[in-house]
Amino acid sequence: MNLLTIIPLFLGNLRGWEWIIILIVILLLFGGKKIPELMRGVGKGVHSFKQGMEEAKREINKPLDSDSTTDSEDKTKQ
């Protein structure tokens, strides 16, 4: 059995008390000061990812006029 199929099954079965216990354990492991830094880093990563996706969309939707003009200029020179 694949590990990736087991993880969603495990997380889907967690109820309120289990999540609270997991959050308390995470708080104890990382401490109160590390968690905001970790979340800030995650936020910056998500923002950077979204910015990259928007840039990729703009690049894909950019008109190809500059490429077609250079092709037509090359054909007229020959």
mmCIF file of the N, C-alpha and C atoms, coordinates in Angstrom:
data_MODEL
# 
_entry.id   MODEL 
# 
loop_
_atom_site.group_PDB 
_atom_site.id 
_atom_site.type_symbol 
_atom_site.label_atom_id 
_atom_site.label_alt_id 
_atom_site.label_comp_id 
_atom_site.label_asym_id 
_atom_site.label_entity_id 
_atom_site.label_seq_id 
_atom_site.pdbx_PDB_ins_code 
_atom_site.Cartn_x 
_atom_site.Cartn_y 
_atom_site.Cartn_z 
_atom_site.occupancy 
_atom_site.B_iso_or_equiv 
_atom_site.pdbx_formal_charge 
_atom_site.auth_seq_id 
_atom_site.auth_comp_id 
_atom_site.auth_asym_id 
_atom_site.auth_atom_id 
_atom_site.pdbx_PDB_model_num 
ATOM 1   N N  . MET A 1 1  ? 0.841   -1.178 0.000   1.00 0.00 ? 1  MET A N  1 
ATOM 2   C CA . MET A 1 1  ? 0.000   0.000  0.000   1.00 0.00 ? 1  MET A CA 1 
ATOM 3   C C  . MET A 1 1  ? 0.889   1.244  0.000   1.00 0.00 ? 1  MET A C  1 
ATOM 4   N N  . ASN A 1 2  ? 0.523   2.239  -0.775  1.00 0.00 ? 2  ASN A N  1 
ATOM 5   C CA . ASN A 1 2  ? 1.288   3.462  -0.934  1.00 0.00 ? 2  ASN A CA 1 
ATOM 6   C C  . ASN A 1 2  ? 1.083   4.372  0.280   1.00 0.00 ? 2  ASN A C  1 
ATOM 7   N N  . LEU A 1 3  ? 2.160   5.002  0.728   1.00 0.00 ? 3  LEU A N  1 
ATOM 8   C CA . LEU A 1 3  ? 2.100   5.881  1.900   1.00 0.00 ? 3  LEU A CA 1 
ATOM 9   C C  . LEU A 1 3  ? 1.212   7.090  1.643   1.00 0.00 ? 3  LEU A C  1 
ATOM 10  N N  . LEU A 1 4  ? 1.207   7.588  0.404   1.00 0.00 ? 4  LEU A N  1 
ATOM 11  C CA . LEU A 1 4  ? 0.397   8.768  0.085   1.00 0.00 ? 4  LEU A CA 1 
ATOM 12  C C  . LEU A 1 4  ? -1.098  8.474  0.161   1.00 0.00 ? 4  LEU A C  1 
ATOM 13  N N  . THR A 1 5  ? -1.490  7.217  0.025   1.00 0.00 ? 5  THR A N  1 
ATOM 14  C CA . THR A 1 5  ? -2.912  6.887  0.160   1.00 0.00 ? 5  THR A CA 1 
ATOM 15  C C  . THR A 1 5  ? -3.291  6.698  1.623   1.00 0.00 ? 5  THR A C  1 
ATOM 16  N N  . ILE A 1 6  ? -2.324  6.401  2.478   1.00 0.00 ? 6  ILE A N  1 
ATOM 17  C CA . ILE A 1 6  ? -2.605  6.193  3.899   1.00 0.00 ? 6  ILE A CA 1 
ATOM 18  C C  . ILE A 1 6  ? -2.752  7.520  4.633   1.00 0.00 ? 6  ILE A C  1 
ATOM 19  N N  . ILE A 1 7  ? -1.931  8.510  4.301   1.00 0.00 ? 7  ILE A N  1 
ATOM 20  C CA . ILE A 1 7  ? -1.919  9.781  5.019   1.00 0.00 ? 7  ILE A CA 1 
ATOM 21  C C  . ILE A 1 7  ? -3.278  10.484 4.968   1.00 0.00 ? 7  ILE A C  1 
ATOM 22  N N  . PRO A 1 8  ? -3.918  10.638 3.791   1.00 0.00 ? 8  PRO A N  1 
ATOM 23  C CA . PRO A 1 8  ? -5.232  11.295 3.808   1.00 0.00 ? 8  PRO A CA 1 
ATOM 24  C C  . PRO A 1 8  ? -6.274  10.526 4.612   1.00 0.00 ? 8  PRO A C  1 
ATOM 25  N N  . LEU A 1 9  ? -6.190  9.208  4.631   1.00 0.00 ? 9  LEU A N  1 
ATOM 26  C CA . LEU A 1 9  ? -7.128  8.431  5.432   1.00 0.00 ? 9  LEU A CA 1 
ATOM 27  C C  . LEU A 1 9  ? -6.927  8.715  6.910   1.00 0.00 ? 9  LEU A C  1 
ATOM 28  N N  . PHE A 1 10 ? -5.668  8.832  7.314   1.00 0.00 ? 10 PHE A N  1 
ATOM 29  C CA . PHE A 1 10 ? -5.350  9.115  8.715   1.00 0.00 ? 10 PHE A CA 1 
ATOM 30  C C  . PHE A 1 10 ? -5.831  10.506 9.109   1.00 0.00 ? 10 PHE A C  1 
ATOM 31  N N  . LEU A 1 11 ? -5.571  11.499 8.270   1.00 0.00 ? 11 LEU A N  1 
ATOM 32  C CA . LEU A 1 11 ? -5.950  12.870 8.603   1.00 0.00 ? 11 LEU A CA 1 
ATOM 33  C C  . LEU A 1 11 ? -7.463  13.075 8.541   1.00 0.00 ? 11 LEU A C  1 
ATOM 34  N N  . GLY A 1 12 ? -8.147  12.315 7.725   1.00 0.00 ? 12 GLY A N  1 
ATOM 35  C CA . GLY A 1 12 ? -9.588  12.449 7.621   1.00 0.00 ? 12 GLY A CA 1 
ATOM 36  C C  . GLY A 1 12 ? -10.322 11.922 8.838   1.00 0.00 ? 12 GLY A C  1 
ATOM 37  N N  . ASN A 1 13 ? -9.690  11.032 9.588   1.00 0.00 ? 13 ASN A N  1 
ATOM 38  C CA . ASN A 1 13 ? -10.336 10.433 10.749  1.00 0.00 ? 13 ASN A CA 1 
ATOM 39  C C  . ASN A 1 13 ? -10.102 11.217 12.037  1.00 0.00 ? 13 ASN A C  1 
ATOM 40  N N  . LEU A 1 14 ? -9.337  12.289 11.994  1.00 0.00 ? 14 LEU A N  1 
ATOM 41  C CA . LEU A 1 14 ? -9.066  13.065 13.192  1.00 0.00 ? 14 LEU A CA 1 
ATOM 42  C C  . LEU A 1 14 ? -10.255 13.962 13.525  1.00 0.00 ? 14 LEU A C  1 
ATOM 43  N N  . ARG A 1 15 ? -10.600 14.006 14.794  1.00 0.00 ? 15 ARG A N  1 
ATOM 44  C CA . ARG A 1 15 ? -11.697 14.845 15.272  1.00 0.00 ? 15 ARG A CA 1 
ATOM 45  C C  . ARG A 1 15 ? -11.123 16.000 16.096  1.00 0.00 ? 15 ARG A C  1 
ATOM 46  N N  . GLY A 1 16 ? -11.954 16.753 16.748  1.00 0.00 ? 16 GLY A N  1 
ATOM 47  C CA . GLY A 1 16 ? -11.559 17.958 17.471  1.00 0.00 ? 16 GLY A CA 1 
ATOM 48  C C  . GLY A 1 16 ? -10.481 17.753 18.512  1.00 0.00 ? 16 GLY A C  1 
ATOM 49  N N  . TRP A 1 17 ? -10.652 16.774 19.408  1.00 0.00 ? 17 TRP A N  1 
ATOM 50  C CA . TRP A 1 17 ? -9.677  16.563 20.477  1.00 0.00 ? 17 TRP A CA 1 
ATOM 51  C C  . TRP A 1 17 ? -8.331  16.125 19.932  1.00 0.00 ? 17 TRP A C  1 
ATOM 52  N N  . GLU A 1 18 ? -8.326  15.319 18.892  1.00 0.00 ? 18 GLU A N  1 
ATOM 53  C CA . GLU A 1 18 ? -7.054  14.867 18.324  1.00 0.00 ? 18 GLU A CA 1 
ATOM 54  C C  . GLU A 1 18 ? -6.264  16.037 17.743  1.00 0.00 ? 18 GLU A C  1 
ATOM 55  N N  . TRP A 1 19 ? -6.965  16.952 17.058  1.00 0.00 ? 19 TRP A N  1 
ATOM 56  C CA . TRP A 1 19 ? -6.292  18.124 16.500  1.00 0.00 ? 19 TRP A CA 1 
ATOM 57  C C  . TRP A 1 19 ? -5.735  19.015 17.605  1.00 0.00 ? 19 TRP A C  1 
ATOM 58  N N  . ILE A 1 20 ? -6.478  19.163 18.683  1.00 0.00 ? 20 ILE A N  1 
ATOM 59  C CA . ILE A 1 20 ? -6.009  19.978 19.813  1.00 0.00 ? 20 ILE A CA 1 
ATOM 60  C C  . ILE A 1 20 ? -4.746  19.374 20.412  1.00 0.00 ? 20 ILE A C  1 
ATOM 61  N N  . ILE A 1 21 ? -4.731  18.069 20.588  1.00 0.00 ? 21 ILE A N  1 
ATOM 62  C CA . ILE A 1 21 ? -3.547  17.396 21.142  1.00 0.00 ? 21 ILE A CA 1 
ATOM 63  C C  . ILE A 1 21 ? -2.358  17.551 20.208  1.00 0.00 ? 21 ILE A C  1 
ATOM 64  N N  . ILE A 1 22 ? -2.582  17.394 18.909  1.00 0.00 ? 22 ILE A N  1 
ATOM 65  C CA . ILE A 1 22 ? -1.487  17.561 17.935  1.00 0.00 ? 22 ILE A CA 1 
ATOM 66  C C  . ILE A 1 22 ? -0.958  18.989 17.983  1.00 0.00 ? 22 ILE A C  1 
ATOM 67  N N  . LEU A 1 23 ? -1.837  19.982 18.059  1.00 0.00 ? 23 LEU A N  1 
ATOM 68  C CA . LEU A 1 23 ? -1.392  21.379 18.118  1.00 0.00 ? 23 LEU A CA 1 
ATOM 69  C C  . LEU A 1 23 ? -0.611  21.670 19.395  1.00 0.00 ? 23 LEU A C  1 
ATOM 70  N N  . ILE A 1 24 ? -1.025  21.088 20.523  1.00 0.00 ? 24 ILE A N  1 
ATOM 71  C CA . ILE A 1 24 ? -0.291  21.272 21.782  1.00 0.00 ? 24 ILE A CA 1 
ATOM 72  C C  . ILE A 1 24 ? 1.093   20.657 21.681  1.00 0.00 ? 24 ILE A C  1 
ATOM 73  N N  . VAL A 1 25 ? 1.203   19.472 21.081  1.00 0.00 ? 25 VAL A N  1 
ATOM 74  C CA . VAL A 1 25 ? 2.508   18.823 20.919  1.00 0.00 ? 25 VAL A CA 1 
ATOM 75  C C  . VAL A 1 25 ? 3.413   19.664 20.021  1.00 0.00 ? 25 VAL A C  1 
ATOM 76  N N  . ILE A 1 26 ? 2.856   20.208 18.933  1.00 0.00 ? 26 ILE A N  1 
ATOM 77  C CA . ILE A 1 26 ? 3.648   21.066 18.045  1.00 0.00 ? 26 ILE A CA 1 
ATOM 78  C C  . ILE A 1 26 ? 4.111   22.313 18.789  1.00 0.00 ? 26 ILE A C  1 
ATOM 79  N N  . LEU A 1 27 ? 3.227   22.896 19.588  1.00 0.00 ? 27 LEU A N  1 
ATOM 80  C CA . LEU A 1 27 ? 3.590   24.078 20.368  1.00 0.00 ? 27 LEU A CA 1 
ATOM 81  C C  . LEU A 1 27 ? 4.710   23.759 21.353  1.00 0.00 ? 27 LEU A C  1 
ATOM 82  N N  . LEU A 1 28 ? 4.640   22.605 21.989  1.00 0.00 ? 28 LEU A N  1 
ATOM 83  C CA . LEU A 1 28 ? 5.688   22.216 22.932  1.00 0.00 ? 28 LEU A CA 1 
ATOM 84  C C  . LEU A 1 28 ? 7.013   21.942 22.235  1.00 0.00 ? 28 LEU A C  1 
ATOM 85  N N  . LEU A 1 29 ? 6.952   21.338 21.055  1.00 0.00 ? 29 LEU A N  1 
ATOM 86  C CA . LEU A 1 29 ? 8.184   21.020 20.329  1.00 0.00 ? 29 LEU A CA 1 
ATOM 87  C C  . LEU A 1 29 ? 8.878   22.257 19.786  1.00 0.00 ? 29 LEU A C  1 
ATOM 88  N N  . PHE A 1 30 ? 8.117   23.149 19.173  1.00 0.00 ? 30 PHE A N  1 
ATOM 89  C CA . PHE A 1 30 ? 8.721   24.299 18.505  1.00 0.00 ? 30 PHE A CA 1 
ATOM 90  C C  . PHE A 1 30 ? 8.775   25.540 19.378  1.00 0.00 ? 30 PHE A C  1 
ATOM 91  N N  . GLY A 1 31 ? 7.947   25.642 20.366  1.00 0.00 ? 31 GLY A N  1 
ATOM 92  C CA . GLY A 1 31 ? 7.942   26.825 21.219  1.00 0.00 ? 31 GLY A CA 1 
ATOM 93  C C  . GLY A 1 31 ? 7.123   27.949 20.620  1.00 0.00 ? 31 GLY A C  1 
ATOM 94  N N  . GLY A 1 32 ? 6.806   28.899 21.449  1.00 0.00 ? 32 GLY A N  1 
ATOM 95  C CA . GLY A 1 32 ? 5.961   30.013 21.026  1.00 0.00 ? 32 GLY A CA 1 
ATOM 96  C C  . GLY A 1 32 ? 6.629   30.972 20.070  1.00 0.00 ? 32 GLY A C  1 
ATOM 97  N N  . LYS A 1 33 ? 7.953   31.078 20.101  1.00 0.00 ? 33 LYS A N  1 
ATOM 98  C CA . LYS A 1 33 ? 8.645   32.043 19.250  1.00 0.00 ? 33 LYS A CA 1 
ATOM 99  C C  . LYS A 1 33 ? 8.916   31.494 17.857  1.00 0.00 ? 33 LYS A C  1 
ATOM 100 N N  . LYS A 1 34 ? 9.092   30.204 17.746  1.00 0.00 ? 34 LYS A N  1 
ATOM 101 C CA . LYS A 1 34 ? 9.426   29.618 16.447  1.00 0.00 ? 34 LYS A CA 1 
ATOM 102 C C  . LYS A 1 34 ? 8.218   29.501 15.522  1.00 0.00 ? 34 LYS A C  1 
ATOM 103 N N  . ILE A 1 35 ? 7.039   29.304 16.090  1.00 0.00 ? 35 ILE A N  1 
ATOM 104 C CA . ILE A 1 35 ? 5.852   29.093 15.259  1.00 0.00 ? 35 ILE A CA 1 
ATOM 105 C C  . ILE A 1 35 ? 5.527   30.321 14.407  1.00 0.00 ? 35 ILE A C  1 
ATOM 106 N N  . PRO A 1 36 ? 5.527   31.559 14.944  1.00 0.00 ? 36 PRO A N  1 
ATOM 107 C CA . PRO A 1 36 ? 5.276   32.716 14.061  1.00 0.00 ? 36 PRO A CA 1 
ATOM 108 C C  . PRO A 1 36 ? 6.324   32.858 12.960  1.00 0.00 ? 36 PRO A C  1 
ATOM 109 N N  . GLU A 1 37 ? 7.578   32.557 13.278  1.00 0.00 ? 37 GLU A N  1 
ATOM 110 C CA . GLU A 1 37 ? 8.624   32.612 12.254  1.00 0.00 ? 37 GLU A CA 1 
ATOM 111 C C  . GLU A 1 37 ? 8.375   31.571 11.171  1.00 0.00 ? 37 GLU A C  1 
ATOM 112 N N  . LEU A 1 38 ? 7.954   30.394 11.586  1.00 0.00 ? 38 LEU A N  1 
ATOM 113 C CA . LEU A 1 38 ? 7.655   29.329 10.642  1.00 0.00 ? 38 LEU A CA 1 
ATOM 114 C C  . LEU A 1 38 ? 6.474   29.713 9.760   1.00 0.00 ? 38 LEU A C  1 
ATOM 115 N N  . MET A 1 39 ? 5.431   30.251 10.346  1.00 0.00 ? 39 MET A N  1 
ATOM 116 C CA . MET A 1 39 ? 4.255   30.665 9.588   1.00 0.00 ? 39 MET A CA 1 
ATOM 117 C C  . MET A 1 39 ? 4.572   31.828 8.658   1.00 0.00 ? 39 MET A C  1 
ATOM 118 N N  . ARG A 1 40 ? 5.434   32.741 9.103   1.00 0.00 ? 40 ARG A N  1 
ATOM 119 C CA . ARG A 1 40 ? 5.849   33.859 8.255   1.00 0.00 ? 40 ARG A CA 1 
ATOM 120 C C  . ARG A 1 40 ? 6.588   33.329 7.031   1.00 0.00 ? 40 ARG A C  1 
ATOM 121 N N  . GLY A 1 41 ? 7.456   32.352 7.235   1.00 0.00 ? 41 GLY A N  1 
ATOM 122 C CA . GLY A 1 41 ? 8.170   31.746 6.119   1.00 0.00 ? 41 GLY A CA 1 
ATOM 123 C C  . GLY A 1 41 ? 7.232   31.025 5.160   1.00 0.00 ? 41 GLY A C  1 
ATOM 124 N N  . VAL A 1 42 ? 6.241   30.339 5.715   1.00 0.00 ? 42 VAL A N  1 
ATOM 125 C CA . VAL A 1 42 ? 5.253   29.663 4.868   1.00 0.00 ? 42 VAL A CA 1 
ATOM 126 C C  . VAL A 1 42 ? 4.458   30.694 4.076   1.00 0.00 ? 42 VAL A C  1 
ATOM 127 N N  . GLY A 1 43 ? 4.078   31.787 4.726   1.00 0.00 ? 43 GLY A N  1 
ATOM 128 C CA . GLY A 1 43 ? 3.331   32.855 4.049   1.00 0.00 ? 43 GLY A CA 1 
ATOM 129 C C  . GLY A 1 43 ? 4.126   33.474 2.915   1.00 0.00 ? 43 GLY A C  1 
ATOM 130 N N  . LYS A 1 44 ? 5.403   33.721 3.153   1.00 0.00 ? 44 LYS A N  1 
ATOM 131 C CA . LYS A 1 44 ? 6.252   34.275 2.094   1.00 0.00 ? 44 LYS A CA 1 
ATOM 132 C C  . LYS A 1 44 ? 6.388   33.293 0.942   1.00 0.00 ? 44 LYS A C  1 
ATOM 133 N N  . GLY A 1 45 ? 6.492   32.023 1.272   1.00 0.00 ? 45 GLY A N  1 
ATOM 134 C CA . GLY A 1 45 ? 6.596   31.005 0.230   1.00 0.00 ? 45 GLY A CA 1 
ATOM 135 C C  . GLY A 1 45 ? 5.337   30.928 -0.615  1.00 0.00 ? 45 GLY A C  1 
ATOM 136 N N  . VAL A 1 46 ? 4.175   30.989 0.025   1.00 0.00 ? 46 VAL A N  1 
ATOM 137 C CA . VAL A 1 46 ? 2.902   30.953 -0.699  1.00 0.00 ? 46 VAL A CA 1 
ATOM 138 C C  . VAL A 1 46 ? 2.765   32.195 -1.573  1.00 0.00 ? 46 VAL A C  1 
ATOM 139 N N  . HIS A 1 47 ? 3.132   33.354 -1.029  1.00 0.00 ? 47 HIS A N  1 
ATOM 140 C CA . HIS A 1 47 ? 3.058   34.597 -1.797  1.00 0.00 ? 47 HIS A CA 1 
ATOM 141 C C  . HIS A 1 47 ? 3.975   34.529 -3.017  1.00 0.00 ? 47 HIS A C  1 
ATOM 142 N N  . SER A 1 48 ? 5.181   34.038 -2.815  1.00 0.00 ? 48 SER A N  1 
ATOM 143 C CA . SER A 1 48 ? 6.130   33.910 -3.911  1.00 0.00 ? 48 SER A CA 1 
ATOM 144 C C  . SER A 1 48 ? 5.617   32.942 -4.973  1.00 0.00 ? 48 SER A C  1 
ATOM 145 N N  . PHE A 1 49 ? 5.009   31.841 -4.536  1.00 0.00 ? 49 PHE A N  1 
ATOM 146 C CA . PHE A 1 49 ? 4.460   30.862 -5.469  1.00 0.00 ? 49 PHE A CA 1 
ATOM 147 C C  . PHE A 1 49 ? 3.335   31.472 -6.295  1.00 0.00 ? 49 PHE A C  1 
ATOM 148 N N  . LYS A 1 50 ? 2.426   32.211 -5.637  1.00 0.00 ? 50 LYS A N  1 
ATOM 149 C CA . LYS A 1 50 ? 1.323   32.843 -6.357  1.00 0.00 ? 50 LYS A CA 1 
ATOM 150 C C  . LYS A 1 50 ? 1.840   33.883 -7.339  1.00 0.00 ? 50 LYS A C  1 
ATOM 151 N N  . GLN A 1 51 ? 2.857   34.620 -6.932  1.00 0.00 ? 51 GLN A N  1 
ATOM 152 C CA . GLN A 1 51 ? 3.450   35.627 -7.804  1.00 0.00 ? 51 GLN A CA 1 
ATOM 153 C C  . GLN A 1 51 ? 4.077   34.960 -9.034  1.00 0.00 ? 51 GLN A C  1 
ATOM 154 N N  . GLY A 1 52 ? 4.741   33.838 -8.821  1.00 0.00 ? 52 GLY A N  1 
ATOM 155 C CA . GLY A 1 52 ? 5.317   33.090 -9.938  1.00 0.00 ? 52 GLY A CA 1 
ATOM 156 C C  . GLY A 1 52 ? 4.259   32.544 -10.875 1.00 0.00 ? 52 GLY A C  1 
ATOM 157 N N  . MET A 1 53 ? 3.134   32.096 -10.309 1.00 0.00 ? 53 MET A N  1 
ATOM 158 C CA . MET A 1 53 ? 2.041   31.591 -11.144 1.00 0.00 ? 53 MET A CA 1 
ATOM 159 C C  . MET A 1 53 ? 1.454   32.711 -12.004 1.00 0.00 ? 53 MET A C  1 
ATOM 160 N N  . GLU A 1 54 ? 1.275   33.890 -11.416 1.00 0.00 ? 54 GLU A N  1 
ATOM 161 C CA . GLU A 1 54 ? 0.754   35.031 -12.180 1.00 0.00 ? 54 GLU A CA 1 
ATOM 162 C C  . GLU A 1 54 ? 1.725   35.423 -13.285 1.00 0.00 ? 54 GLU A C  1 
ATOM 163 N N  . GLU A 1 55 ? 3.012   35.411 -12.979 1.00 0.00 ? 55 GLU A N  1 
ATOM 164 C CA . GLU A 1 55 ? 4.017   35.740 -13.983 1.00 0.00 ? 55 GLU A CA 1 
ATOM 165 C C  . GLU A 1 55 ? 3.998   34.726 -15.120 1.00 0.00 ? 55 GLU A C  1 
ATOM 166 N N  . ALA A 1 56 ? 3.836   33.462 -14.787 1.00 0.00 ? 56 ALA A N  1 
ATOM 167 C CA . ALA A 1 56 ? 3.762   32.417 -15.812 1.00 0.00 ? 56 ALA A CA 1 
ATOM 168 C C  . ALA A 1 56 ? 2.522   32.608 -16.683 1.00 0.00 ? 56 ALA A C  1 
ATOM 169 N N  . LYS A 1 57 ? 1.387   32.971 -16.067 1.00 0.00 ? 57 LYS A N  1 
ATOM 170 C CA . LYS A 1 57 ? 0.166   33.216 -16.844 1.00 0.00 ? 57 LYS A CA 1 
ATOM 171 C C  . LYS A 1 57 ? 0.354   34.392 -17.797 1.00 0.00 ? 57 LYS A C  1 
ATOM 172 N N  . ARG A 1 58 ? 0.982   35.464 -17.299 1.00 0.00 ? 58 ARG A N  1 
ATOM 173 C CA . ARG A 1 58 ? 1.240   36.621 -18.157 1.00 0.00 ? 58 ARG A CA 1 
ATOM 174 C C  . ARG A 1 58 ? 2.156   36.245 -19.314 1.00 0.00 ? 58 ARG A C  1 
ATOM 175 N N  . GLU A 1 59 ? 3.151   35.427 -19.036 1.00 0.00 ? 59 GLU A N  1 
ATOM 176 C CA . GLU A 1 59 ? 4.108   35.006 -20.051 1.00 0.00 ? 59 GLU A CA 1 
ATOM 177 C C  . GLU A 1 59 ? 3.419   34.143 -21.108 1.00 0.00 ? 59 GLU A C  1 
ATOM 178 N N  . ILE A 1 60 ? 2.509   33.281 -20.677 1.00 0.00 ? 60 ILE A N  1 
ATOM 179 C CA . ILE A 1 60 ? 1.787   32.418 -21.615 1.00 0.00 ? 60 ILE A CA 1 
ATOM 180 C C  . ILE A 1 60 ? 0.833   33.241 -22.474 1.00 0.00 ? 60 ILE A C  1 
ATOM 181 N N  . ASN A 1 61 ? 0.151   34.197 -21.872 1.00 0.00 ? 61 ASN A N  1 
ATOM 182 C CA . ASN A 1 61 ? -0.844  34.994 -22.589 1.00 0.00 ? 61 ASN A CA 1 
ATOM 183 C C  . ASN A 1 61 ? -0.243  36.173 -23.352 1.00 0.00 ? 61 ASN A C  1 
ATOM 184 N N  . LYS A 1 62 ? 1.063   36.372 -23.234 1.00 0.00 ? 62 LYS A N  1 
ATOM 185 C CA . LYS A 1 62 ? 1.718   37.478 -23.919 1.00 0.00 ? 62 LYS A CA 1 
ATOM 186 C C  . LYS A 1 62 ? 1.618   37.264 -25.430 1.00 0.00 ? 62 LYS A C  1 
ATOM 187 N N  . PRO A 1 63 ? 1.260   38.308 -26.167 1.00 0.00 ? 63 PRO A N  1 
ATOM 188 C CA . PRO A 1 63 ? 1.154   38.153 -27.624 1.00 0.00 ? 63 PRO A CA 1 
ATOM 189 C C  . PRO A 1 63 ? 2.511   37.856 -28.238 1.00 0.00 ? 63 PRO A C  1 
ATOM 190 N N  . LEU A 1 64 ? 2.471   37.138 -29.331 1.00 0.00 ? 64 LEU A N  1 
ATOM 191 C CA . LEU A 1 64 ? 3.703   36.741 -30.002 1.00 0.00 ? 64 LEU A CA 1 
ATOM 192 C C  . LEU A 1 64 ? 4.067   37.708 -31.120 1.00 0.00 ? 64 LEU A C  1 
ATOM 193 N N  . ASP A 1 65 ? 3.642   38.956 -31.040 1.00 0.00 ? 65 ASP A N  1 
ATOM 194 C CA . ASP A 1 65 ? 3.896   39.945 -32.085 1.00 0.00 ? 65 ASP A CA 1 
ATOM 195 C C  . ASP A 1 65 ? 5.383   40.183 -32.284 1.00 0.00 ? 65 ASP A C  1 
ATOM 196 N N  . SER A 1 66 ? 6.158   40.206 -31.213 1.00 0.00 ? 66 SER A N  1 
ATOM 197 C CA . SER A 1 66 ? 7.587   40.484 -31.344 1.00 0.00 ? 66 SER A CA 1 
ATOM 198 C C  . SER A 1 66 ? 8.284   39.373 -32.120 1.00 0.00 ? 66 SER A C  1 
ATOM 199 N N  . ASP A 1 67 ? 7.868   38.130 -31.940 1.00 0.00 ? 67 ASP A N  1 
ATOM 200 C CA . ASP A 1 67 ? 8.468   37.017 -32.679 1.00 0.00 ? 67 ASP A CA 1 
ATOM 201 C C  . ASP A 1 67 ? 8.050   37.049 -34.142 1.00 0.00 ? 67 ASP A C  1 
ATOM 202 N N  . SER A 1 68 ? 6.802   37.382 -34.426 1.00 0.00 ? 68 SER A N  1 
ATOM 203 C CA . SER A 1 68 ? 6.318   37.378 -35.805 1.00 0.00 ? 68 SER A CA 1 
ATOM 204 C C  . SER A 1 68 ? 6.926   38.529 -36.606 1.00 0.00 ? 68 SER A C  1 
ATOM 205 N N  . THR A 1 69 ? 7.215   39.662 -35.971 1.00 0.00 ? 69 THR A N  1 
ATOM 206 C CA . THR A 1 69 ? 7.821   40.777 -36.695 1.00 0.00 ? 69 THR A CA 1 
ATOM 207 C C  . THR A 1 69 ? 9.249   40.459 -37.063 1.00 0.00 ? 69 THR A C  1 
ATOM 208 N N  . THR A 1 70 ? 9.969   39.782 -36.220 1.00 0.00 ? 70 THR A N  1 
ATOM 209 C CA . THR A 1 70 ? 11.347  39.439 -36.556 1.00 0.00 ? 70 THR A CA 1 
ATOM 210 C C  . THR A 1 70 ? 11.368  38.391 -37.659 1.00 0.00 ? 70 THR A C  1 
ATOM 211 N N  . ASP A 1 71 ? 10.387  37.495 -37.689 1.00 0.00 ? 71 ASP A N  1 
ATOM 212 C CA . ASP A 1 71 ? 10.309  36.500 -38.759 1.00 0.00 ? 71 ASP A CA 1 
ATOM 213 C C  . ASP A 1 71 ? 10.010  37.170 -40.092 1.00 0.00 ? 71 ASP A C  1 
ATOM 214 N N  . SER A 1 72 ? 9.086   38.127 -40.089 1.00 0.00 ? 72 SER A N  1 
ATOM 215 C CA . SER A 1 72 ? 8.736   38.812 -41.338 1.00 0.00 ? 72 SER A CA 1 
ATOM 216 C C  . SER A 1 72 ? 9.892   39.679 -41.836 1.00 0.00 ? 72 SER A C  1 
ATOM 217 N N  . GLU A 1 73 ? 10.655  40.274 -40.912 1.00 0.00 ? 73 GLU A N  1 
ATOM 218 C CA . GLU A 1 73 ? 11.824  41.072 -41.294 1.00 0.00 ? 73 GLU A CA 1 
ATOM 219 C C  . GLU A 1 73 ? 12.881  40.171 -41.918 1.00 0.00 ? 73 GLU A C  1 
ATOM 220 N N  . ASP A 1 74 ? 13.062  38.964 -41.382 1.00 0.00 ? 74 ASP A N  1 
ATOM 221 C CA . ASP A 1 74 ? 14.037  38.031 -41.936 1.00 0.00 ? 74 ASP A CA 1 
ATOM 222 C C  . ASP A 1 74 ? 13.634  37.589 -43.333 1.00 0.00 ? 74 ASP A C  1 
ATOM 223 N N  . LYS A 1 75 ? 12.338  37.406 -43.577 1.00 0.00 ? 75 LYS A N  1 
ATOM 224 C CA . LYS A 1 75 ? 11.865  36.963 -44.887 1.00 0.00 ? 75 LYS A CA 1 
ATOM 225 C C  . LYS A 1 75 ? 12.040  38.063 -45.930 1.00 0.00 ? 75 LYS A C  1 
ATOM 226 N N  . THR A 1 76 ? 11.873  39.338 -45.547 1.00 0.00 ? 76 THR A N  1 
ATOM 227 C CA . THR A 1 76 ? 12.005  40.434 -46.491 1.00 0.00 ? 76 THR A CA 1 
ATOM 228 C C  . THR A 1 76 ? 13.473  40.655 -46.851 1.00 0.00 ? 76 THR A C  1 
ATOM 229 N N  . LYS A 1 77 ? 14.379  40.300 -45.973 1.00 0.00 ? 77 LYS A N  1 
ATOM 230 C CA . LYS A 1 77 ? 15.801  40.479 -46.248 1.00 0.00 ? 77 LYS A CA 1 
ATOM 231 C C  . LYS A 1 77 ? 16.301  39.457 -47.232 1.00 0.00 ? 77 LYS A C  1 
ATOM 232 N N  . GLN A 1 78 ? 15.639  38.313 -47.331 1.00 0.00 ? 78 GLN A N  1 
ATOM 233 C CA . GLN A 1 78 ? 16.132  37.247 -48.226 1.00 0.00 ? 78 GLN A CA 1 
ATOM 234 C C  . GLN A 1 78 ? 15.736  37.482 -49.611 1.00 0.00 ? 78 GLN A C  1 
# 
